[in-house]
C-alpha cells in the first residue's frame, strides 16, 4: 500500500496533517494522522465527499468513516432501490456507523395536504409510513423526517392544526411497534409551509403524545425563522430527538455564516445529547479542496472541550 505524508494548510487557519493512501476499494482517501473521532456525532450525506471518493455509495461511506464520521444522513433513501438500501445497511453495519434521518415522502410534502384533513392525503401518508418502516429495517434507521405540507388558507389555523395532529397520530401508530421515530421538521424554505416554528412543533408533539413523534431541530431553518437558538433549544429540549446543521446565510458548513456553532455545539454537548447531528448543507467550496475545508471547519467547531 503506497503512502506519502504531506502538510496542507486548510481554510479557517488550521494546519492539519493528513496521509493519502490507496484504499482497498481503489479510491484515494484522506485520513487525518491525529485522532479522527469527533466529540459529537455529525452525519454527512451522499455527494458531500464525492471529489475524494467518487460516485459509488459504498466508497463514499468508507471515506466518511475514514475521516471519523460515525453516521450517515440520506434524505432520499425511500426513493432508492431495495438493492441500494441493502448495500447501505450492510456497509453501515460493517463500518460501525449509524443511520440518520431519511424523509417520509409520498409526494405530498411540498403542497397542501395533511392540513386539509382529506382522506386521500391521510391514506397516502399512512401508506408512505408503512413503506418507510420497511426501508428503515434495511438500514437499521431509527428516525424519519415528516413534513406536513402547506397551509390550507381556507381553513382556520386551529382546524388545520387538529387535522395535522390526527394524521400524525396515525403515523405514530405505525412507527411505535418498530421503535421508529418520526421527527417533525419546521422549515424556512417558503412561508406556505405549515410547520415553521419550534414552539408550534413542540405543541403538536405534546398533542400527539407518542414516543414516535418528536422534533427535528434544524439549526439553519430555526435561525432564519426565529433565532434565539440556545433559548429555544432549551425550551423544546424534551421533545427534540434529532438535530441538523447548516450555517446562515448560504446553508453551508459551520463558520461560513453568522451562527456561533462552537457555542451551540458546546451547549448541546453539555445537555448530554448523544444523538446525530445531520450535516444538511452544501459545501462552501468546490472539489477536493472544498471537501477538505469542510472537514477542517467541523474539526474547528468541534473543539469545544
C-alpha positions in Angstrom: 0.0 0.0 0.0 1.5 3.3 -1.1 1.7 6.0 1.5 3.1 9.6 1.4 2.7 12.3 4.0 2.1 16.0 3.4 1.2 19.1 5.3 -1.5 21.2 3.8 -2.9 24.5 5.2 -6.6 24.3 5.1 -9.1 27.1 5.4 -10.1 28.6 8.8 -6.4 29.0 9.7 -5.8 25.4 10.8 -2.8 23.5 9.6 -3.6 19.8 9.8 -1.5 16.8 8.9 -3.1 14.1 6.6 -1.9 11.0 4.8 -3.2 10.0 1.4 -3.4 6.2 0.8 -4.7 3.9 -1.9 -7.6 2.1 -0.1 -8.8 -1.4 -0.7 -11.7 0.0 -2.7 -9.4 1.7 -5.2 -10.1 5.4 -4.3 -7.8 7.9 -2.8 -8.8 8.7 0.8 -7.8 11.5 3.1 -7.1 10.3 6.6 -6.1 12.6 9.4 -3.0 11.5 11.3 -4.3 12.6 14.7 -7.3 11.1 16.4 -10.2 11.3 14.0 -13.2 10.8 16.3 -15.4 13.9 16.7 -16.9 14.9 20.1 -20.3 15.0 18.6 -21.9 12.6 16.0 -22.0 14.5 12.8 -23.6 12.8 9.8 -22.6 13.7 6.2 -24.8 12.9 3.2 -24.1 11.2 -0.1 -22.4 13.5 -2.6 -20.6 15.6 0.1 -17.2 14.0 -0.5 -17.5 12.6 -4.0 -14.4 14.5 -5.1 -12.3 12.2 -2.9 -14.4 9.0 -3.0 -16.2 9.0 -6.3 -19.9 8.3 -7.1 -20.2 4.8 -5.5 -22.3 4.8 -2.3 -20.1 2.3 -0.5 -16.9 4.1 -1.4 -18.5 7.3 -0.1 -19.4 5.7 3.2 -15.9 4.3 3.6 -14.4 7.7 3.1 -16.8 9.2 5.7 -15.7 6.6 8.2 -12.0 7.2 7.4 -12.5 10.8 8.3 -14.0 10.0 11.7 -17.7 10.4 10.9 -19.9 7.9 12.7 -23.2 8.3 10.9 -24.9 8.9 7.6 -27.9 11.0 6.7 -29.8 10.2 3.5 -33.0 12.2 2.9 -33.7 10.3 -0.4 -33.4 6.8 1.0 -37.0 6.0 0.4 -36.6 6.6 -3.3 -33.6 4.3 -3.6 -33.8 0.7 -4.9 -34.1 -2.1 -2.4 -30.7 -3.3 -3.6 -29.1 0.1 -2.7 -30.9 0.2 0.6 -29.5 -3.2 1.5 -26.0 -2.2 0.4 -26.1 0.9 2.5 -27.4 -1.0 5.5 -24.7 -3.7 5.2 -21.9 -1.2 4.8 -23.1 0.9 7.8 -23.0 -2.2 9.9 -19.6 -3.2 8.7 -18.2 0.3 9.4 -19.9 0.6 12.8 -21.9 3.7 11.6 -25.4 4.8 12.5 -28.2 5.7 10.1 -29.6 9.2 10.5 -32.8 10.5 9.1 -34.5 9.8 5.8 -37.6 11.7 4.6 -41.1 10.1 4.7 -42.1 11.5 1.3 -45.1 10.2 -0.6 -45.2 13.2 -2.9 -47.4 15.4 -0.7 -44.7 17.2 1.4 -44.5 20.3 -0.8 -48.2 21.0 -1.4 -51.4 21.5 0.6 -52.0 18.1 2.1 -52.3 17.0 5.7 -53.7 20.4 6.8 -56.8 19.7 4.8 -57.8 16.5 6.7 -58.8 14.9 3.4 -58.8 11.1 3.3 -56.7 10.9 0.1 -53.8 12.7 1.8 -54.2 10.8 5.1 -54.2 7.5 3.2 -51.1 8.4 1.2 -49.3 9.4 4.4 -50.2 6.2 6.2 -49.1 4.1 3.2 -45.8 6.0 3.0 -45.2 5.4 6.7 -45.6 1.7 6.1 -43.1 1.8 3.3 -40.8 3.8 5.5 -40.8 1.1 8.1 -39.6 -1.5 5.6 -36.8 0.8 4.3 -35.8 1.6 7.9 -35.3 -2.1 8.7 -32.9 -2.4 5.8 -30.6 0.3 7.1 -31.3 0.0 10.8 -32.7 3.5 10.9 -34.4 5.0 14.0 -35.5 8.4 12.7 -37.6 9.6 9.7 -38.4 13.1 8.8 -42.0 14.2 8.4 -43.2 17.4 6.7 -46.9 18.1 7.0 -47.1 20.2 3.8 -48.5 23.6 3.1 -51.1 25.8 4.8 -54.7 25.3 3.7 -55.6 29.0 3.8 -59.3 28.4 3.6 -59.4 26.7 7.0 -58.8 28.3 10.4 -55.4 27.6 11.9 -56.9 25.6 14.7 -58.7 23.2 12.3 -55.5 22.8 10.3 -53.5 22.0 13.4 -56.1 19.4 14.5 -56.0 17.8 11.1 -52.2 17.5 11.2 -52.3 16.1 14.8 -54.8 13.4 13.8 -52.7 12.4 10.8 -49.5 12.2 12.9 -51.3 10.0 15.4 -52.0 7.6 12.6 -48.3 7.7 11.6 -47.2 7.2 15.2 -49.4 4.1 15.5 -47.4 2.6 12.6 -44.0 3.6 13.8 -44.3 2.8 17.5 -44.2 -1.0 17.3 -40.9 -0.8 15.3 -39.2 1.7 17.6 -39.1 4.2 14.7 -39.4 7.9 15.5 -40.9 10.4 13.0 -39.2 13.7 13.6 -41.2 16.8 12.6 -39.2 19.4 10.9 -40.2 23.1 10.9 -38.8 24.7 7.8 -38.0 28.1 6.4 -38.0 27.4 2.6 -41.3 29.1 2.0 -44.0 30.8 4.1 -46.5 28.5 2.6 -45.2 25.6 4.8 -47.5 24.9 7.7 -44.7 23.8 10.2 -42.3 26.7 10.7 -41.5 27.3 14.4 -40.1 25.2 17.2 -42.8 26.1 19.7 -45.5 25.2 17.2 -43.8 21.8 16.6 -43.4 21.3 20.4 -47.2 21.8 21.0 -48.0 19.3 18.2 -45.7 16.7 19.6 -47.3 17.1 23.0 -50.7 16.7 21.5 -49.8 13.6 19.5 -48.3 12.3 22.8 -46.2 9.4 21.4 -42.5 8.4 21.7 -42.6 8.1 17.9 -43.4 11.8 17.3 -40.6 14.2 18.2 -38.9 17.3 16.8 -36.1 17.6 14.2 -34.5 20.9 15.2 -32.7 22.2 12.1 -30.4 25.0 13.3 -30.3 26.6 9.9 -34.0 26.8 9.5 -34.6 27.9 13.1 -32.0 30.7 12.8 -33.9 32.0 9.8 -37.4 31.7 11.3 -36.9 32.6 14.9 -33.3 33.0 16.1 -32.6 32.6 19.9 -31.2 29.2 19.2 -30.0 28.2 22.6 -33.0 29.6 24.4 -35.4 27.8 22.1 -33.4 24.6 22.1 -33.7 24.6 25.9 -37.5 25.3 25.8 -38.1 22.4 23.4 -35.5 20.1 24.7 -37.6 17.2 26.0 -39.2 16.8 22.5 -36.0 17.2 20.4 -34.9 13.8 19.1 -32.7 14.9 16.2 -30.6 18.0 15.2 -29.5 19.2 11.8 -26.8 21.7 10.8 -26.3 24.5 8.3 -24.9 28.0 8.6 -26.9 31.1 7.7 -26.8 32.8 5.2 -25.9 30.3 2.5 -26.7 26.9 4.1 -23.0 25.8 4.0 -20.7 24.3 6.7 -20.2 25.9 10.1 -18.0 29.0 10.0 -19.3 30.3 6.7 -22.2 32.4 8.2 -23.4 34.1 11.4 -24.1 31.2 13.7 -21.7 30.6 16.6 -21.6 26.9 16.2 -18.8 26.4 18.7 -21.0 27.7 21.5 -24.1 25.9 20.1 -22.3 22.6 20.0 -20.9 23.1 23.4 -24.4 23.8 24.8 -25.8 20.7 23.1 -23.0 18.6 24.4 -23.4 19.9 28.0 -27.1 18.9 27.8 -25.9 15.3 27.3 -27.0 14.9 23.7 -25.9 11.6 22.3 -27.9 11.7 19.1 -26.9 12.5 15.5 -26.4 16.0 14.0 -27.2 15.8 10.3 -25.0 17.8 8.0 -27.8 19.0 5.8 -26.0 21.7 3.9 -23.8 22.2 0.9 -20.1 22.6 0.6 -18.9 26.2 0.5 -16.0 25.4 -1.9 -15.8 23.1 -4.9 -13.9 19.9 -5.4 -11.4 18.2 -3.1 -10.3 21.5 -1.7 -13.8 22.4 -0.7 -14.3 19.0 0.9 -11.1 19.3 2.9 -12.1 22.8 4.1 -15.5 21.4 5.2 -13.8 18.7 7.3 -11.5 21.3 8.8 -14.5 23.5 9.6 -16.0 20.7 11.6 -12.7 20.0 13.4 -12.6 23.6 14.4 -16.2 23.9 15.8 -15.9 20.5 17.5 -13.1 21.8 19.7 -15.4 22.9 22.5 -13.9 20.7 25.2 
